[in-house]
Amino acid sequence: MTILPLEPGAASSRAALGKFLAGCRADAALDGRRRLVSISVEVEPLDPLAVLEAIFEPDERHFYVERAEEQVAIAGAEAVVGFAASGPGRFAACQRFIDETLADAVVVGDPSLPFAGPHFFSAFSFFDQVGPGEPFEAAGVFVPRWQVARRAERSVAVANLVVDASSSVETLTEKVWRAHAKFRSFDFRSVEFGADRPISTVSVREVGDEHGYEGAVRRAAGRIARGDFDKVVLARAKDACADHPFHPLLLLNGLRQRFPDCFAFSVANGRGQSFIGASPERLLRVESGVMLTEALAGSIRRGASASEDAALAAQLLRSEKDLREQRMVLDSMVRRLAPLGLKLEFPARPALRRFANVQHLHTPVQAALPPGTRLLEILGRLHPTPAVGGTPREAAVPCIAELEGFPRGLYAGALGWIDFRGNGEFSVGLRSALVAGAGARLYAGAGIVAGSQPEKEFAETELKFKAIQDALIAR
């Protein structure tokens, strides 16, 4: 990988940009290897979701994630390079693809800018295999043609392109020139969504038997009592149908406004289907040689008053069942990461994480990374955590498909990005929906352990469904 400063005049001179790209083409011709070229410039403050709305095309891939309370958002659209994998080795295969792509990459611009350089947007399904006809691969990674990100008041626009011996320098120069000119002075007034009237009718129905979930919880509890496993997470699905098509980015905007403390995300497959949501759970962050993850399990609703909220919080903190479930998640994560030799640091007791409609038990976990430890290596060990799968993983996870009766796809999967330095962040695909035209499939789940009561677990999933259902109806 080559990192170059942006030469004086390169960003403001079409001729200088063309000369630089001609040099990249010549280098590619010499060794016969194509190059990913990434050009970053700082621009006036932008809202990446507004940019994505302005360039949205249903037949192009995109990726978006935002954590509003941290003033961080990143969007990417279209794909210049991509890769798909499946099976137990999918994380390692994706890491190899990233390494091979970066080996000959040319990163242009100030590398200290927030979100500078190429980003590999990634989505891993819950299971390591997906069935025929499912909308997303078991593992998909792509580098977008256009990328824009914001951290606090700073915004950075990135153009990514592939240059080989046959590339037209004139065409590439024109594309980059126009893109960076557009990002420097974006005009959002012309954005249209093709659906000016609000959605007035949304019908929602359970996928499968109306009482099937409570029966599945009872069967899972029976297996736990027999000692087959200690915990399993079971989800429900609902199908929503509207009187005209949903726009996934309008739904996403509603979610990010309602849940600024969550990861608002949208992943589009380029075939008209988007997976959107507002996830409360960070799966993994790697930054400057430090790993951060968290154990999030055990749930209770928010109160209507401050006193009721405090009483519910105290109830959760004293709940033997919820404390045990949360400890299972933490212990499993510690056990899974042990072979990496990490010195994990975490508090002795969980604290509360409060969101708009629910509160959870939460334990942050961090560690300094030994040299050579890669993000996807850690991710492959963590996913799926007991918070969304079960424990022991080998016994609990295989029974999920049988008990649920529908494909999970990206629900409870790992969604995030990796930059050219190996830093990145992934969240879990929770509080989510698969959107396609006027239809959407909604997902929500709950952890089943000894002592779980089917009626209470059903009520917990109803509480979690509310976030995404309200977004659909409000639109």
C-alpha positions in Angstrom: 0.0 0.0 0.0 1.2 3.5 -0.9 0.1 6.6 1.1 0.6 9.9 -0.6 -0.2 13.5 0.4 -2.6 15.4 -1.9 -0.2 17.4 -4.1 -0.8 21.1 -4.2 -3.3 21.9 -6.9 -4.3 18.2 -7.4 -7.7 18.9 -5.8 -8.3 22.1 -7.7 -6.7 21.2 -11.1 -8.2 18.7 -13.4 -4.9 18.4 -15.3 -3.0 17.5 -12.1 -5.6 14.9 -11.2 -5.4 13.4 -14.7 -1.6 13.3 -14.5 -1.7 11.5 -11.2 -4.2 8.9 -12.5 -2.1 8.4 -15.6 0.8 7.5 -13.4 -1.3 4.9 -11.5 -2.3 3.4 -14.9 1.4 3.2 -15.9 2.3 1.4 -12.7 -0.6 -1.0 -13.2 0.7 -1.8 -16.7 4.2 -2.5 -15.5 3.3 -5.2 -13.0 0.0 -6.3 -14.4 -1.9 -5.7 -11.1 -4.9 -3.4 -10.8 -4.9 -0.7 -8.1 -7.5 0.6 -5.8 -7.0 4.4 -5.7 -8.6 6.3 -2.9 -8.7 10.1 -2.9 -9.8 11.9 0.3 -10.6 15.6 0.8 -12.1 17.6 3.6 -15.3 19.3 2.7 -17.8 21.6 4.4 -19.9 19.9 7.1 -22.4 17.4 5.5 -25.0 15.1 6.8 -24.0 11.7 5.3 -27.5 10.4 5.3 -28.7 13.5 3.3 -25.9 12.8 0.8 -27.0 9.1 0.6 -30.6 10.2 0.0 -29.4 12.5 -2.8 -27.5 9.8 -4.6 -29.7 6.8 -3.7 -30.3 4.3 -6.4 -32.2 1.1 -5.6 -30.1 -0.9 -8.0 -26.8 0.1 -6.3 -25.3 -1.2 -3.1 -25.0 1.1 -0.2 -24.0 1.1 3.4 -24.8 3.6 6.2 -24.2 3.6 9.9 -24.6 6.4 12.4 -24.2 6.9 16.2 -25.8 10.2 16.7 -24.9 10.6 20.4 -21.2 10.2 19.3 -21.6 12.6 16.3 -20.3 10.0 14.0 -21.8 8.9 10.6 -20.5 7.2 7.5 -22.1 6.4 4.1 -20.9 4.6 1.0 -22.7 4.0 -2.3 -22.0 1.9 -5.4 -19.2 -0.7 -5.4 -15.9 -0.6 -7.1 -14.6 -3.9 -5.6 -16.5 -6.6 -3.7 -16.3 -10.1 -2.3 -18.6 -12.7 -0.9 -17.9 -15.8 1.2 -19.7 -18.5 3.2 -19.0 -21.3 5.6 -16.9 -21.4 8.8 -13.9 -19.7 7.1 -15.8 -16.7 5.9 -14.1 -14.2 8.3 -10.6 -15.3 7.3 -11.6 -15.3 3.6 -12.8 -11.7 3.9 -9.6 -10.7 5.7 -7.5 -12.1 2.9 -9.6 -10.2 0.3 -9.0 -6.9 2.3 -5.3 -7.6 2.6 -4.9 -8.4 -1.1 -6.9 -5.4 -2.2 -4.8 -3.1 0.1 -1.4 -4.6 -1.0 -1.4 -2.5 -4.2 -3.7 0.3 -3.1 -2.8 4.0 -3.4 -4.3 6.2 -0.6 -4.2 9.9 -1.5 -4.8 12.7 0.9 -4.3 13.5 4.6 -4.5 10.1 6.4 -5.2 11.8 9.7 -8.6 13.1 8.5 -11.5 11.3 10.1 -12.6 8.4 8.0 -10.0 9.1 5.3 -9.1 6.4 2.8 -10.9 3.3 1.5 -13.4 1.6 3.9 -14.5 -2.0 3.5 -18.2 -2.1 4.3 -19.1 -5.6 5.6 -22.2 -7.6 6.5 -22.1 -11.1 8.0 -25.3 -13.0 8.4 -26.2 -14.7 11.7 -25.5 -18.2 10.3 -22.4 -19.0 8.3 -24.5 -20.3 5.5 -27.6 -18.8 3.9 -30.3 -20.6 1.8 -30.9 -20.1 -1.9 -32.8 -17.0 -2.8 -31.9 -15.1 0.4 -31.2 -11.4 -0.3 -27.8 -11.2 1.3 -24.7 -13.3 1.3 -23.4 -15.1 4.3 -20.5 -12.6 4.1 -20.3 -9.6 1.9 -17.6 -6.9 1.7 -17.4 -4.0 -0.7 -15.5 -0.8 -1.2 -17.9 2.0 -2.3 -17.2 4.3 -5.3 -18.4 7.3 -3.2 -18.0 7.7 0.5 -18.7 10.6 2.9 -18.3 10.7 6.6 -18.7 13.1 9.5 -17.1 13.2 12.9 -18.3 16.1 15.0 -18.1 19.2 12.8 -15.6 17.7 10.3 -16.7 16.0 7.0 -14.5 14.0 4.6 -15.4 12.9 1.1 -13.7 10.0 -0.6 -13.6 8.8 -4.2 -12.5 5.2 -4.7 -11.7 3.8 -8.1 -9.9 0.9 -9.7 -7.1 1.6 -12.2 -5.6 -1.0 -14.5 -3.7 -1.0 -17.7 -6.8 -0.5 -19.8 -8.4 2.3 -17.7 -9.5 5.5 -19.5 -7.7 8.2 -17.6 -10.0 10.8 -19.1 -13.2 9.0 -17.9 -11.8 8.4 -14.4 -10.6 12.0 -14.1 -14.0 13.3 -15.0 -15.8 11.1 -12.5 -13.6 12.1 -9.6 -13.6 15.7 -10.6 -17.4 15.9 -10.7 -17.8 13.9 -7.5 -15.5 16.0 -5.4 -17.0 19.2 -6.9 -20.5 18.0 -5.9 -19.4 17.0 -2.4 -17.8 20.5 -1.9 -21.1 22.3 -2.6 -24.0 19.8 -2.2 -27.5 21.0 -3.2 -30.1 19.0 -1.4 -33.1 20.9 -2.7 -33.7 18.7 -5.7 -33.9 15.4 -3.7 -37.2 13.6 -4.4 -38.3 10.3 -3.0 -41.0 9.4 -5.5 -43.6 9.0 -2.8 -44.9 12.4 -1.7 -48.0 11.1 0.0 -47.5 9.6 3.5 -48.1 5.9 4.0 -51.6 5.7 5.5 -52.1 2.0 6.0 -49.6 -0.6 7.3 -50.9 -4.1 8.1 -48.7 -6.3 10.3 -49.0 -10.1 10.8 -47.0 -12.7 12.6 -44.8 -15.0 10.5 -45.9 -18.6 11.3 -48.3 -19.7 14.0 -49.6 -16.8 16.2 -48.9 -18.8 19.3 -45.8 -20.5 17.9 -43.3 -18.4 19.8 -44.5 -19.3 23.2 -44.4 -23.0 22.2 -40.8 -22.6 20.9 -39.8 -21.0 24.3 -41.4 -24.0 26.1 -39.5 -26.5 24.0 -36.2 -24.5 24.5 -36.8 -24.5 28.2 -37.2 -28.2 28.2 -33.9 -28.7 26.4 -32.2 -26.3 29.0 -33.7 -28.4 31.8 -32.3 -31.5 30.2 -28.8 -29.9 30.1 -28.6 -29.6 26.3 -27.4 -26.0 26.7 -27.6 -23.1 29.1 -29.2 -20.4 27.0 -30.6 -19.9 23.5 -31.9 -16.8 21.8 -35.2 -17.2 20.0 -36.6 -14.5 17.6 -40.0 -13.8 16.1 -40.7 -12.2 12.7 -43.6 -10.1 11.5 -44.4 -9.1 7.9 -45.6 -5.6 7.3 -47.4 -4.5 4.2 -48.1 -0.8 3.2 -50.4 0.8 0.7 -47.3 2.0 -1.3 -43.6 1.4 -1.2 -41.5 2.2 1.8 -38.3 4.3 1.2 -35.7 2.6 3.4 -33.7 5.9 4.0 -36.8 7.7 5.1 -37.5 4.9 7.6 -33.9 5.1 8.7 -34.1 8.8 9.3 -37.0 8.2 11.6 -35.0 5.6 13.5 -32.0 7.8 14.0 -34.1 10.6 15.3 -35.9 8.3 17.8 -32.8 6.4 18.9 -29.8 8.7 18.9 -28.0 6.4 21.4 -28.2 3.4 19.0 -26.4 2.4 15.8 -28.8 3.5 13.0 -27.9 1.4 9.9 -28.9 0.6 6.4 -27.3 -2.1 4.1 -28.6 -2.4 0.5 -27.9 -5.3 -1.8 -28.3 -3.4 -5.1 -31.3 -5.5 -6.0 -34.0 -3.4 -4.3 -33.7 -4.8 -0.8 -32.4 -3.0 2.3 -31.7 -4.2 5.8 -32.3 -1.3 8.2 -32.4 -0.9 12.0 -31.4 0.9 15.2 -29.2 -1.5 17.1 -28.4 -1.0 20.8 -25.4 -3.3 20.7 -21.8 -2.7 19.7 -20.2 -6.0 18.8 -16.6 -4.8 18.3 -14.6 -1.6 17.9 -10.8 -1.6 17.1 -9.0 1.7 17.2 -5.4 2.5 17.7 -4.5 -0.9 18.9 -7.3 -1.1 21.5 -10.3 -3.5 21.3 -13.7 -2.6 22.8 -16.7 -4.9 23.0 -19.6 -5.3 25.4 -21.8 -7.9 27.1 -25.4 -6.7 26.7 -28.2 -8.9 28.0 -31.2 -8.8 30.3 -34.0 -6.4 29.5 -36.8 -4.4 31.1 -39.0 -1.6 29.8 -38.6 2.1 30.6 -40.9 3.7 33.1 -43.5 6.4 32.4 -42.2 8.5 35.2 -38.7 8.9 36.8 -39.7 7.0 39.9 -41.2 4.1 37.8 -38.1 4.1 35.7 -35.8 3.9 38.7 -38.0 1.1 40.2 -37.8 -0.9 37.0 -34.0 -0.4 36.9 -33.6 -1.6 40.4 -35.7 -4.6 39.6 -33.5 -5.5 36.6 -30.3 -5.1 38.7 -31.7 -7.5 41.3 -33.1 -10.0 38.9 -31.3 -13.4 39.4 -32.5 -14.6 36.0 -31.3 -11.5 34.1 -28.0 -11.3 36.0 -27.3 -14.9 35.2 -28.1 -14.4 31.6 -25.8 -11.4 31.4 -23.0 -13.3 33.1 -23.4 -16.1 30.6 -22.8 -13.7 27.8 -19.7 -12.2 29.5 -18.2 -15.5 30.4 -18.6 -16.9 26.9 -16.9 -13.8 25.4 -14.0 -14.2 27.8 -13.7 -17.9 26.9 -13.9 -17.2 23.2 -11.2 -14.6 23.2 -8.8 -16.5 25.5 -6.8 -18.1 22.6 -5.8 -14.6 21.4 -4.0 -13.9 24.6 -5.8 -10.7 25.3 -5.8 -9.2 28.8 -9.4 -8.3 29.1 -10.5 -5.5 31.4 -14.1 -5.2 32.6 -16.0 -4.1 35.8 -17.0 -6.8 38.3 -20.7 -6.0 38.1 -22.9 -4.9 35.2 -24.4 -1.4 35.0 -27.5 -0.2 33.2 -27.7 0.9 29.5 -30.8 3.0 29.0 -32.4 3.4 25.6 -35.6 5.2 24.5 -37.9 2.2 25.1 -35.8 -0.4 27.0 -33.0 -0.8 29.5 -30.4 -3.6 29.6 -27.6 -4.9 31.8 -24.3 -3.9 30.3 -20.6 -4.7 30.8 -18.0 -3.0 28.7 -14.9 -5.1 27.9 -11.6 -3.7 26.5 -8.1 -4.9 25.8 -4.9 -3.8 24.2 -4.2 -5.8 21.0 -1.0 -7.8 20.6 0.8 -7.0 17.3 -0.7 -8.8 14.4 -4.1 -9.4 15.9 -6.7 -8.5 13.3 -10.2 -7.2 13.6 -11.9 -10.0 11.7 -10.0 -12.6 13.7 -11.6 -11.2 16.8 -15.0 -10.8 15.2 -15.0 -14.4 14.0 -14.5 -15.5 17.6 -17.2 -13.3 19.0 -19.9 -13.8 16.5 -22.5 -14.9 17.3 -22.3 -13.9 20.9 -24.6 -15.6 23.5 -26.6 -12.3 23.5 -28.0 -13.2 20.1 -27.2 -17.0 19.8 -26.8 -18.9 23.0 -24.3 -20.8 25.1 -22.6 -23.2 24.6 -22.6 -21.9 21.1 -22.0 -25.3 19.5 -25.1 -26.8 21.1 -27.5 -23.8 21.2 -27.1 -22.2 17.8 -27.9 -25.2 15.6 -31.3 -25.6 17.2 -32.3 -22.0 16.4 -33.4 -22.5 12.8 -35.5 -25.5 13.9 -37.3 -23.6 16.7 -37.8 -20.4 14.8 -38.9 -21.6 11.4 -37.7 -18.7 9.3 -34.4 -17.6 7.9 -32.6 -15.0 10.0 -30.4 -13.5 7.2 -28.7 -10.4 8.5 -30.9 -10.3 11.6 -28.5 -10.6 14.6 -25.6 -10.6 12.1 -22.5 -8.4 12.3 -22.5 -5.1 10.3 -19.7 -2.6 10.1 -16.6 -1.3 8.4 -12.8 -1.7 8.3 -10.4 1.0 7.2 -7.1 0.8 5.5 -5.3 0.8 8.8 -7.2 -2.1 10.2 -9.4 0.0 12.5 -13.2 -0.5 12.4 -16.4 -0.9 14.2 -19.2 -3.5 14.0 -22.7 -3.5 15.6 -25.3 -6.3 15.8 -28.2 -6.3 13.4 -31.0 -5.9 16.0 -34.2 -3.9 16.2 -34.3 -4.4 12.4 -36.3 -5.0 9.3 -35.7 -6.2 5.8 -37.4 -3.7 3.5 -38.4 -4.4 -0.1 -40.9 -2.3 -1.9 -44.2 -2.1 0.0 -43.2 -5.0 2.3 -41.0 -5.3 5.3 -40.0 -8.2 7.5 -39.4 -7.2 11.2 -37.4 -9.1 13.7 -37.1 -9.2 17.5 -35.8 -11.8 19.9 -35.2 -12.7 23.6 -32.8 -14.8 25.5 -34.2 -18.1 27.0 -32.6 -19.4 30.1 -33.7 -21.6 33.1 -36.6 -19.7 34.6 -37.8 -18.0 31.4 -41.5 -17.7 31.1 -43.1 -17.9 27.6 -45.5 -15.0 28.2 -42.8 -12.7 29.6 -40.4 -13.5 26.7 -43.3 -12.8 24.2 -43.9 -9.5 25.9 -40.2 -8.6 25.7 -40.1 -9.2 22.0 -43.2 -7.0 21.6 -41.4 -4.2 23.4 -38.5 -4.6 21.0 -40.7 -4.7 17.9 -42.3 -1.4 18.9 -39.2 0.6 17.8 -39.3 -0.5 14.2 -43.1 -0.8 14.0 -43.5 2.9 15.1 -41.0 3.9 12.4 -43.0 2.2 9.7 -46.3 3.6 10.7 -45.0 7.1 11.3 -43.7 7.3 7.8 
